Amino acid sequence: MFQNWAKEGVTSEGVKAALVGCGYDNPYTGFQAYKHVSIDDLASASQCMKRNGFHYLLGDGKIICDIEQWSSLSVCR
């Protein structure tokens, strides 16, 4: 998971710390496999990373809130 995010000048340890600070409970997988995670939790955590200047590296770089079907979530506004 931590490999999916980057910010200039931030080491992998810094990315891991930012992920945890934004609500992900495991910087390697995002969230624990046994934990039920809502779409709001996922959107909120990824929004936090973007607010902190990180860029999502997978695909076209879009996070949940950038996808039209999810952009109306309250955490995305």
QUIWO-V30985 format. One record per residue. N is the residue number from 0. RES is the residue in one letter. D_FIRST is the distance of its C-alpha to the first C-alpha in Angstrom with 1 decimal. Layout:
N_RES_D_FIRST / N_RES_D_FIRST
This chain:
0_M_0.0 / 1_F_3.8 / 2_Q_5.3 / 3_N_5.4 / 4_W_7.6 / 5_A_10.9 / 6_K_14.2 / 7_E_17.3 / 8_G_18.3 / 9_V_15.2 / 10_T_14.0 / 11_S_10.6 / 12_E_12.2 / 13_G_13.0 / 14_V_9.6 / 15_K_8.6 / 16_A_12.0 / 17_A_11.7 / 18_L_8.8 / 19_V_11.1 / 20_G_14.0 / 21_C_13.1 / 22_G_13.0 / 23_Y_9.6 / 24_D_11.0 / 25_N_8.3 / 26_P_5.8 / 27_Y_4.8 / 28_T_5.1 / 29_G_5.7 / 30_F_9.3 / 31_Q_11.6 / 32_A_12.9 / 33_Y_16.4 / 34_K_15.9 / 35_H_17.2 / 36_V_15.3 / 37_S_17.4 / 38_I_16.8 / 39_D_18.1 / 40_D_15.5 / 41_L_12.6 / 42_A_14.8 / 43_S_15.7 / 44_A_12.4 / 45_S_11.5 / 46_Q_15.1 / 47_C_14.9 / 48_M_12.3 / 49_K_14.7 / 50_R_17.7 / 51_N_16.6 / 52_G_16.6 / 53_F_13.0 / 54_H_12.7 / 55_Y_10.2 / 56_L_10.4 / 57_L_10.3 / 58_G_13.7 / 59_D_16.1 / 60_G_13.8 / 61_K_14.9 / 62_I_13.3 / 63_I_15.0 / 64_C_17.9 / 65_D_18.7 / 66_I_19.4 / 67_E_23.1 / 68_Q_23.1 / 69_W_20.9 / 70_S_22.1 / 71_S_24.9 / 72_L_22.9 / 73_S_24.3 / 74_V_21.1 / 75_C_20.9 / 76_R_24.3
